[in-house]
Amino acid sequence: MKAILGLEDGTFVIGEGLGVEGIVQGELVFTTQYTGYEEALTDPSYKGQILMFTYPLIGNYGISGETFQSNCMQAEGLVVREACDHPSHYKSKRSIYEYLRDEGKSGIMGIDTRMLTIKTRERGTMKAAIIVGSDDGREAVRLAKEQEDIGGLDLIGKVTCKQPYQLTGNKDGDNIVVMDFGVKRNIIKSLNNRGVNVTVVPATTPLKDIMNYEPDAILLSNGPGDPQQAVNGISVVKELAGQLPIFGICLGHQIISLALGAQTYKMKFGHRGANQPVKDLKRGIVHITSQNHGYAVDESSIDTKELMITQFNTNDKTVEGLQHRDLDIMSVQYHPEAHPGPLDTEKIFFDRVVETTKKMKVLVK
């Protein structure tokens, strides 16, 4: 089945179709991970984006469903050099071909992903379109150009939960409310594994409704798109700062920064992969982290009298961790829940969340 990928700069490439026939539009982004494609494809932070893997072979261990980070494929489409149609793993239940068909999603394979990655690094992230069942390059380019910039889309509204739900860790454990901007399942699992009772609420939940759950702390999750779209999340942090501990991961880190007076900006091509080095200034060591974001906090806009930079990316010096000097507010840009891995920061971050929450409860009593 033929397929075409078109970019807003006028480039198009012909390949072989994956999944179902149809049209896919989105922002083309690349990830450097070579495992963890189940986690990546189901990560809500990829909503609105066409996901391209730089590793040449994807799907070799199949799809098990055990590591899904949401209940469906969130990436708009898939771009790979080669997709494996005969996976080999004892947990595999279907191939990546079958998974895309089951999800009603489209993709393209058999193209030069190295060229596309180099182009993205040089030019920056571009709008793209895939047509499976066609080789009309002009139409693919037109569809890429005509779509709205991702920064103007309400992607959070497409991935947040519709109703609150609760997951119990320990009946006597702390109660943390997670604001769902596109939360990954393993964030909740990491909290539950430490005995924390988690209430997940929609991104638009007002503060008064959040406080009805009597939380001991608030955690702002990861999610897709421009953090400035998270108007309610910014408002909640502003109102709640100093009352309860507040934690943030990825988009949540950016939302907290905006609420505390900093600014964010769109990166040239973002950080997506499982090998991003982050320098921990307190411990004096470098963690290898899993990341997926296209926006970052502007270091020059941070009020250093209130906020302390705790971690930075050793590749480009972007801000990877913040902590308030006087209040129990802490955030990281990377994904400490580590799905896909590595596991360097899972224990450090989530243990700190639990310790801070318990300490605050003691002080309040």
C-alpha positions in Angstrom: 0.0 0.0 0.0 1.6 3.3 -1.1 1.9 6.3 1.1 3.3 9.8 1.0 4.7 12.2 3.6 4.6 15.9 2.9 6.3 18.7 4.8 5.4 22.4 5.0 8.8 23.3 3.4 7.6 21.6 0.2 9.5 18.3 0.7 7.7 15.0 0.2 8.8 11.4 0.3 7.1 8.3 -1.0 7.0 5.1 1.1 4.9 2.1 2.1 1.7 2.6 4.2 1.2 1.3 7.7 -2.2 0.9 9.4 -5.3 2.2 7.7 -5.8 4.2 4.6 -6.4 7.9 5.3 -5.0 11.3 6.0 -2.9 12.3 9.0 -1.9 15.9 9.9 0.4 17.0 12.7 3.8 18.3 13.8 6.6 15.9 12.7 8.9 15.2 15.7 11.6 12.7 16.1 12.6 10.5 19.1 15.9 8.9 19.6 14.8 5.9 21.7 15.2 2.4 20.3 12.9 0.6 22.7 9.8 1.8 24.5 7.7 2.4 21.3 4.6 1.1 23.1 5.1 3.8 25.8 5.9 6.5 23.3 2.9 5.9 21.0 0.5 5.9 23.9 2.0 8.9 25.7 -0.6 11.7 25.6 2.2 14.3 25.3 2.4 13.2 21.6 -1.1 14.3 20.8 -1.1 16.5 17.7 2.2 15.1 16.6 3.4 12.6 14.0 6.1 10.5 15.7 9.2 9.5 13.8 11.8 7.1 15.3 15.4 7.6 14.4 16.2 4.0 15.3 15.8 2.1 12.0 13.8 -0.9 13.1 10.7 -0.6 15.3 8.3 -3.3 16.4 10.7 -6.2 16.8 9.4 -7.2 20.2 5.8 -6.6 19.2 2.9 -5.1 21.2 2.0 -6.5 24.6 -0.2 -3.7 26.0 1.5 -4.1 29.4 3.4 -0.8 29.2 0.7 1.4 27.6 0.7 4.9 29.1 -3.0 5.6 28.2 -5.9 3.7 26.7 -5.1 4.4 23.1 -2.5 5.5 20.6 -2.0 9.2 21.1 0.4 10.1 18.4 -1.4 11.1 15.2 0.8 8.9 13.0 4.0 6.9 12.8 7.1 7.3 10.7 9.8 4.6 10.6 12.5 3.3 8.4 11.4 -0.3 8.9 8.5 -1.9 10.8 8.9 -5.5 11.9 5.9 -7.7 10.9 7.1 -10.8 12.7 7.9 -9.8 16.3 9.7 -12.1 18.6 8.9 -11.8 22.4 7.0 -14.1 24.7 4.7 -11.3 25.8 3.9 -10.1 22.3 0.2 -10.3 21.4 0.3 -8.5 18.0 2.6 -6.8 15.6 2.9 -3.0 15.2 1.1 -3.4 11.8 -1.9 -4.9 13.6 -1.8 -2.4 16.4 -2.0 0.6 14.0 -4.9 -1.1 12.2 -6.7 -1.8 15.4 -6.3 1.8 16.5 -7.5 3.1 13.2 -4.2 5.0 12.8 -1.9 5.5 9.8 1.8 5.6 9.3 4.6 5.4 6.7 7.7 3.2 6.4 10.5 2.6 3.9 11.7 6.2 3.9 14.9 8.0 4.8 14.3 8.9 8.4 18.0 9.9 8.8 17.5 12.6 6.1 14.2 13.8 7.8 15.9 13.9 11.2 18.8 16.0 9.9 16.4 18.3 8.1 14.4 18.8 11.4 17.5 19.5 13.4 18.6 22.1 10.8 15.3 23.8 10.0 13.3 23.0 13.2 10.1 21.1 13.8 7.7 21.2 10.8 4.1 20.7 10.1 3.5 17.5 8.1 0.9 15.3 6.6 0.7 11.6 5.7 -1.6 10.1 3.1 -1.9 6.4 3.1 -3.3 5.1 -0.2 -1.8 7.9 -2.3 1.4 9.2 -3.8 0.2 12.7 -4.5 3.1 14.8 -3.1 1.5 18.1 -3.9 -1.6 17.3 -1.9 0.5 16.0 1.1 2.4 19.3 1.1 -0.8 21.3 0.8 -2.3 19.5 3.8 0.9 20.0 5.8 0.9 23.8 5.1 -2.8 24.4 5.7 -2.9 23.2 9.3 -2.8 25.4 12.3 0.4 25.8 14.4 0.4 23.4 17.3 0.8 26.2 19.8 -2.7 27.4 19.0 -4.4 24.1 19.5 -6.2 23.0 22.7 -4.6 19.6 22.9 -4.9 19.3 26.6 -8.7 19.2 26.2 -8.4 16.2 24.0 -6.4 14.1 26.4 -7.5 15.1 29.9 -9.9 12.8 31.7 -13.6 13.6 31.4 -14.5 12.8 35.1 -12.4 12.5 38.2 -11.2 9.0 39.3 -9.3 7.6 42.2 -6.6 4.9 42.5 -5.8 3.7 46.0 -2.3 3.1 47.3 -2.8 2.6 51.0 -5.9 3.5 52.9 -3.8 5.3 55.5 -1.5 6.9 52.8 -1.2 10.5 51.8 -3.8 11.9 49.4 -2.4 13.6 46.3 -4.6 15.2 43.6 -3.1 14.9 40.1 -4.2 17.5 37.6 -4.5 15.6 34.4 -3.1 17.5 31.4 -2.3 14.1 29.7 -1.0 12.1 32.6 1.0 8.9 32.0 -0.1 5.8 33.8 3.3 5.2 35.4 3.2 8.5 37.2 0.2 7.3 39.1 1.7 3.9 39.5 4.9 5.4 41.0 2.8 7.2 43.6 0.5 4.2 44.3 3.6 2.0 44.8 4.6 4.3 47.7 1.2 4.0 49.4 -0.1 7.3 48.0 -3.8 7.6 47.3 -4.3 9.4 44.0 -7.3 11.4 42.8 -7.0 12.3 39.1 -9.0 15.4 38.1 -9.6 17.0 34.7 -7.3 19.9 33.7 -10.2 22.5 34.0 -11.1 21.5 37.6 -11.4 24.7 39.7 -9.5 25.1 42.9 -12.6 24.8 45.1 -13.5 21.4 43.6 -9.9 20.2 44.0 -9.9 21.2 47.7 -13.1 19.2 48.3 -10.9 16.1 47.9 -8.8 17.3 51.0 -5.5 16.8 49.2 -2.2 16.7 51.1 -0.4 17.8 47.9 -1.0 18.6 44.2 0.9 17.2 41.3 0.6 18.7 37.8 1.1 16.1 35.1 2.8 16.0 31.7 0.8 16.8 28.6 0.9 18.1 25.0 1.2 21.4 23.4 1.9 25.0 24.6 1.9 25.3 28.4 0.2 28.7 28.1 -2.9 26.9 27.0 -3.2 25.5 30.6 -4.9 28.6 31.9 -6.7 26.9 34.8 -3.6 25.0 35.8 -1.6 28.3 36.0 -4.4 29.9 38.1 -4.6 26.9 40.5 -0.8 27.1 41.2 -1.0 30.9 41.8 -3.9 30.5 44.3 -2.5 27.4 46.0 1.2 28.4 46.3 2.1 28.3 50.0 -1.0 26.4 51.1 0.0 22.8 50.0 3.1 21.2 48.4 3.0 21.5 44.6 4.9 19.2 42.2 5.2 19.2 38.4 6.4 16.9 35.7 7.2 18.1 32.1 4.2 20.3 31.1 3.5 20.6 34.8 7.0 22.0 35.3 6.3 24.6 32.7 2.9 25.5 34.1 4.4 26.0 37.6 7.1 28.2 36.1 4.5 30.4 34.3 2.4 30.7 37.5 5.5 31.9 39.4 6.4 34.6 36.9 8.7 32.9 34.4 8.3 32.5 30.7 8.4 29.6 28.3 9.4 29.3 24.7 9.1 26.8 21.8 12.3 24.9 21.2 13.7 24.4 17.7 13.1 20.6 17.8 12.7 19.7 21.4 13.9 16.8 23.5 12.4 13.4 22.8 14.2 10.2 23.7 15.4 8.1 26.6 19.0 9.3 26.7 18.9 13.0 27.8 21.7 13.9 30.3 20.6 16.1 33.2 23.1 17.6 35.7 21.8 17.5 39.3 23.4 20.5 41.0 22.6 19.3 44.5 24.1 15.8 44.1 26.8 16.8 41.6 26.0 14.0 39.3 24.4 13.5 35.8 21.2 11.5 35.4 20.2 9.9 32.1 16.6 10.8 31.6 13.5 10.1 29.5 12.1 13.2 27.9 9.3 14.3 25.6 8.7 18.1 25.2 8.9 20.8 22.7 8.7 23.8 25.1 11.1 24.9 27.8 11.4 27.4 30.6 13.3 30.6 29.7 16.2 30.8 32.3 16.6 34.5 31.9 12.9 35.0 33.0 13.3 33.1 36.3 13.2 35.2 39.5 16.2 33.7 41.3 15.2 35.3 44.6 12.2 33.0 44.7 13.1 30.0 42.4 16.3 28.0 42.4 17.4 26.0 39.3 18.3 22.6 40.6 19.0 20.7 37.4 19.9 21.6 33.8 20.4 19.7 30.5 24.1 19.2 29.8 23.6 19.3 26.0 21.9 22.7 25.7 21.8 24.1 29.2 18.0 24.2 29.3 16.3 24.3 32.7 15.4 20.7 33.9 14.5 21.3 37.5 13.2 24.1 39.7 12.5 24.5 43.5 11.0 27.3 45.4 13.4 28.8 48.0 10.7 29.2 50.7 7.6 27.1 49.6 7.2 23.4 49.0 7.1 23.7 45.2 9.3 21.4 43.1 9.3 20.4 39.4 11.3 18.6 36.8 11.2 18.8 33.0 12.0 15.2 32.3 9.9 12.0 33.0 11.0 10.5 36.4 8.4 7.7 36.1 10.8 6.2 33.6 8.5 4.5 31.0 10.4 4.2 28.8 13.5 4.2 31.0 16.1 4.7 32.3 15.3 4.5 36.0 17.9 7.0 37.3 15.4 9.5 38.7 12.3 7.5 39.6 13.2 6.8 43.2 14.8 10.3 43.7 11.8 12.3 42.5 8.9 10.3 43.9 10.6 9.6 47.3 11.0 13.4 47.5 7.4 13.9 46.7 6.3 11.6 49.5 8.8 13.0 52.0 7.8 16.6 51.3 4.1 15.8 51.6 4.5 14.0 54.9 6.7 16.7 56.3 4.1 19.3 55.5 1.3 17.3 57.1 3.3 17.1 60.3 3.9 20.9 60.3 0.2 21.6 59.7 -0.8 19.3 62.7 
